[in-house]
Amino acid sequence: MAEGHIKKMQAILGESVEYSLPIGDELVPLNPYLGKPIKLTHLGDIHCSNCGKKTKKSYSQGFCYPCMMKLPQCDLCIMKPETCHYHLGTCRDPKWGEDFCFQDHIVYLANSSGLKVGITRHTQIPTRWIDQGATQALPIFKVKTRLQSGQVEMALKQYVGDKTDWRKMLKGQAEAKDLLQERDRLLAEAESELNAIQAKNKVGDIELLTNAKQVDINFPVLEYPEKIKSFNFDKTPEIEGVLLGIKGQYLILDSGVLNIRKFTSYNLRFDA
């Protein structure tokens, strides 16, 4: 048994992804529980992961409402990096923006519920791909800022999706694709838009990763569900079942699926 406030699952890429659940001061390995019954119980309280105050509801995956409204990591530009407003002098926390947004970002292709384009900080590879449940991924560009990554993503998403269908992702493996071939197709289709972006930035700010290799990711799943039933601790404080798999940030139980990241900062008890 383990007890405490949870954070999103930690994952290590190997032959199969190795998952652990941070709960309180413990880090519980989850892969050993595959095929075994587990139980997660919400103990009734949620504490903001920033200020620590008790909150009735979790916002932006773990924050209280005041923190969600003031923290830079909860601003709209985090979800839509092409709307970065640092240069306008309106960043919620300029120092945080300098540290977070002015570092190398990767624009990538991933195959989760189908082909999609996405962005992430260079330090979040392959974590970002694992969190999305991608079975294949390929870096395409390395850029100097988050704003530039958003601009490149906007150019590419005219020709490919940028969302993951989480229900489809949880129902099985996505159809395998040749991501190098898909990359070359996209680069040709978006050539004029990408050239325009390059022209507005300094030489070397946007680098095409011509030698990048496709990464294949295997998730620890014994059995995929035919139908998706999603659990919510606000409605069902006790969730239990046999652990059939882990993919993205979801636990797949024989009784339904649970998005662990959604309940960041909830105080839970883990029993097995």
Sequence and secondary structure as in RCSB ss.txt:
>XXXX:A:sequence
MAEGHIKKMQAILGESVEYSLPIGDELVPLNPYLGKPIKLTHLGDIHCSNCGKKTKKSYSQGFCYPCMMKLPQCD
LCIMKPETCHYHLGTCRDPKWGEDFCFQDHIVYLANSSGLKVGITRHTQIPTRWIDQGATQALPIFKVKTRLQSG
QVEMALKQYVGDKTDWRKMLKGQAEAKDLLQERDRLLAEAESELNAIQAKNKVGDIELLTNAKQVDINFPVLEYP
EKIKSFNFDKTPEIEGVLLGIKGQYLILDSGVLNIRKFTSYNLRFDA
>XXXX:A:secstr
 EEEEB   EEE SSS EEEEEETTEEEE GGGTTSEEEEEEEEEEB TTT  B SS BTTTB HHHHHH GGGS
HHHH GGG  GGGT  S HHHHHHHHSS EEEEEEESSSEEEEEEEGGGTTHHHHHTT SEEEEEEEESSHHHHH
HHHHHHTTTSB    HHHHHTS      HHHHHHHHHHHTHHHHHHHHHHS TTSEEE TT   EE    BS   
SS  B  TTT SEEEEEEEEEETTEEEETTEEEETGGGTTEEEEEE 
